[in-house]
Amino acid sequence: MYQRSVIVEHQESGDWALVLTANRNEFGRRDIVPMIFANDGCGLFAVAPQLKSWVRAGLVFIYNPPVDRREEILKNAVGEFVRAVSQRTNILERSRVGIVARAKAAKAEFTAAPKGFSISEATEPAFWWLASRSETAAQSMRVLNYLISKHNLGALTQAEADALGEKLIKRGGAHVRNVF
């Protein structure tokens, strides 16, 4: 299966890390996969209301390393996840949330998943909770929207365009028949 992807990463020191992956396969299926890694009792996730259920469901991965290795553990987790993605997909671009990425994505919107993409309902609660409390997580989605547009991952495939055209023709034809 041929897939194309773009990846946005952010690590909040030794507290938590977020990786957003936008995938598109040859059949036109598009999805966004958020992966959240956090260190136990650190930062924002220390007050997450449903953290235990998110961890049990595999929505957030919690580590409990020694204090001096917290950043390293998160960096390794992000690197390992990106490596796993690269084995099953063609990564078109990989970006980190920073000054340049934020400037490029400043005009990109963030209210929901980009048109045509879906975020799995299983992973949605943890990600949307994080995005509502961290401007950097919301910025990550803006950068991802920018990369999706830049690499035309949201564009219709020829089969999708044909199906849409047929649907419009059939609907228009039925309307014309009903008039006469």
C-alpha positions as CSV (number, residue, x, y, z in Angstrom):
1,M,0.0,0.0,0.0
2,Y,1.4,3.4,-1.0
3,Q,0.9,6.2,1.5
4,R,2.2,9.7,1.6
5,S,2.5,11.6,4.9
6,V,3.6,14.8,6.5
7,I,4.6,15.0,10.1
8,V,4.7,17.8,12.7
9,E,6.5,17.3,16.0
10,H,6.6,19.3,19.2
11,Q,8.3,18.5,22.5
12,E,7.6,20.6,25.6
13,S,10.9,20.2,27.4
14,G,10.7,17.1,29.6
15,D,7.0,17.3,30.1
16,W,5.2,16.0,27.0
17,A,5.6,15.6,23.3
18,L,3.1,15.6,20.4
19,V,3.4,14.1,16.9
20,L,0.8,14.8,14.3
21,T,0.8,12.7,11.2
22,A,-1.4,13.4,8.2
23,N,-1.6,10.3,5.9
24,R,-3.1,9.8,2.5
25,N,-3.2,6.4,0.7
26,E,-3.6,5.6,-3.0
27,F,-7.3,5.1,-2.6
28,G,-7.8,8.6,-1.4
29,R,-8.3,7.9,2.3
30,R,-7.0,10.7,4.5
31,D,-6.5,10.7,8.2
32,I,-4.7,12.5,11.0
33,V,-3.0,10.4,13.7
34,P,-2.0,12.3,16.9
35,M,0.5,10.6,19.2
36,I,0.9,12.0,22.7
37,F,3.8,11.1,25.0
38,A,4.1,12.5,28.5
39,N,6.2,12.0,31.6
40,D,4.4,11.0,34.7
41,G,3.3,13.9,36.9
42,C,4.8,16.5,34.6
43,G,3.4,19.7,33.3
44,L,0.0,19.9,31.7
45,F,-0.8,16.2,31.9
46,A,-0.5,16.3,35.7
47,V,-3.9,17.8,35.7
48,A,-5.5,15.9,32.8
49,P,-9.0,14.9,34.0
50,Q,-9.2,11.6,32.2
51,L,-5.5,10.7,31.9
52,K,-5.9,7.2,33.4
53,S,-8.6,6.2,30.9
54,W,-6.6,7.7,28.0
55,V,-3.6,5.7,29.0
56,R,-5.6,2.5,29.2
57,A,-7.1,3.2,25.8
58,G,-3.6,3.9,24.3
59,L,-4.4,7.6,23.6
60,V,-1.5,8.9,25.7
61,F,1.7,7.1,26.5
62,I,3.1,7.8,30.0
63,Y,6.8,7.3,30.9
64,N,8.3,7.4,34.4
65,P,12.0,7.9,33.8
66,P,14.6,9.4,36.3
67,V,14.4,13.3,36.4
68,D,17.6,13.8,34.4
69,R,16.4,11.6,31.5
70,R,12.9,12.9,30.9
71,E,13.7,14.9,27.8
72,E,15.8,12.1,26.4
73,I,13.0,9.6,26.8
74,L,10.5,11.8,25.1
75,K,12.9,12.5,22.2
76,N,13.5,8.8,21.8
77,A,9.7,8.1,21.8
78,V,9.1,10.7,19.1
79,G,12.0,9.4,17.1
80,E,10.9,5.8,17.3
81,F,7.3,6.7,16.3
82,V,8.5,8.7,13.3
83,R,10.8,5.8,12.3
84,A,7.8,3.4,12.5
85,V,5.8,5.7,10.3
86,S,8.6,6.0,7.8
87,Q,8.7,2.2,7.4
88,R,5.1,2.1,6.2
89,T,4.7,5.4,4.4
90,N,6.6,8.0,2.2
91,I,7.2,11.0,4.4
92,L,7.0,14.1,2.2
93,E,8.0,16.6,4.9
94,R,8.8,16.5,8.6
95,S,8.6,19.7,10.6
96,R,8.9,20.9,14.2
97,V,6.9,23.7,15.7
98,G,9.2,26.6,15.8
99,I,9.5,30.3,14.7
100,V,9.7,29.6,11.0
101,A,7.0,26.9,10.9
102,R,4.7,29.2,13.0
103,A,5.3,32.1,10.6
104,K,4.5,29.9,7.5
105,A,1.3,28.5,9.1
106,A,0.1,31.8,10.6
107,K,-2.8,32.0,8.1
108,A,-3.8,28.4,8.4
109,E,-7.0,27.8,10.4
110,F,-7.5,25.6,13.3
111,T,-11.0,24.8,14.2
112,A,-11.3,21.2,13.1
113,A,-9.5,18.7,11.0
114,P,-8.7,19.9,7.5
115,K,-11.4,19.3,4.9
116,G,-11.3,15.7,3.8
117,F,-9.3,14.5,6.7
118,S,-10.5,12.7,9.8
119,I,-9.0,12.3,13.3
120,S,-9.8,8.9,14.6
121,E,-12.6,9.2,17.2
122,A,-10.5,7.0,19.5
123,T,-7.7,9.5,19.7
124,E,-9.7,12.6,19.5
125,P,-10.5,13.4,23.1
126,A,-6.9,13.5,24.4
127,F,-5.7,15.6,21.4
128,W,-8.5,18.1,21.5
129,W,-8.1,18.4,25.3
130,L,-4.4,19.2,24.8
131,A,-5.1,21.6,21.9
132,S,-7.6,23.5,24.0
133,R,-5.0,24.0,26.8
134,S,-1.8,24.5,24.9
135,E,-1.3,27.1,22.2
136,T,1.7,25.1,20.9
137,A,-0.5,22.0,20.3
138,A,-3.0,24.2,18.4
139,Q,0.0,25.7,16.5
140,S,1.0,22.1,15.6
141,M,-2.3,21.6,13.9
142,R,-1.9,24.9,12.0
143,V,1.5,23.8,10.8
144,L,0.1,20.4,9.8
145,N,-2.7,22.2,7.8
146,Y,-0.1,24.2,6.0
147,L,1.9,21.1,5.1
148,I,-1.3,19.3,3.9
149,S,-2.0,22.3,1.6
150,K,1.6,22.5,0.5
151,H,1.8,18.9,-0.6
152,N,-1.8,18.7,-1.9
153,L,-2.7,15.8,0.4
154,G,-6.3,17.1,0.6
155,A,-6.8,17.3,-3.2
156,L,-9.3,15.0,-4.8
157,T,-8.1,12.0,-6.6
158,Q,-9.3,11.4,-10.2
159,A,-11.7,8.7,-9.0
160,E,-13.1,11.0,-6.3
161,A,-13.6,13.8,-8.8
162,D,-15.3,11.4,-11.2
163,A,-17.6,10.1,-8.5
164,L,-18.5,13.6,-7.4
165,G,-19.2,14.6,-11.0
166,E,-21.4,11.6,-11.5
167,K,-23.3,12.4,-8.3
168,L,-23.9,16.0,-9.4
169,I,-25.0,14.9,-12.9
170,K,-27.4,12.3,-11.5
171,R,-28.8,14.7,-9.0
172,G,-29.2,17.4,-11.6
173,G,-30.7,14.9,-14.1
174,A,-33.3,13.8,-11.5
175,H,-34.2,17.4,-10.8
176,V,-34.8,18.1,-14.4
177,R,-36.9,15.0,-14.8
178,N,-39.1,16.0,-11.8
179,V,-39.7,19.4,-13.4
180,F,-41.2,18.0,-16.6
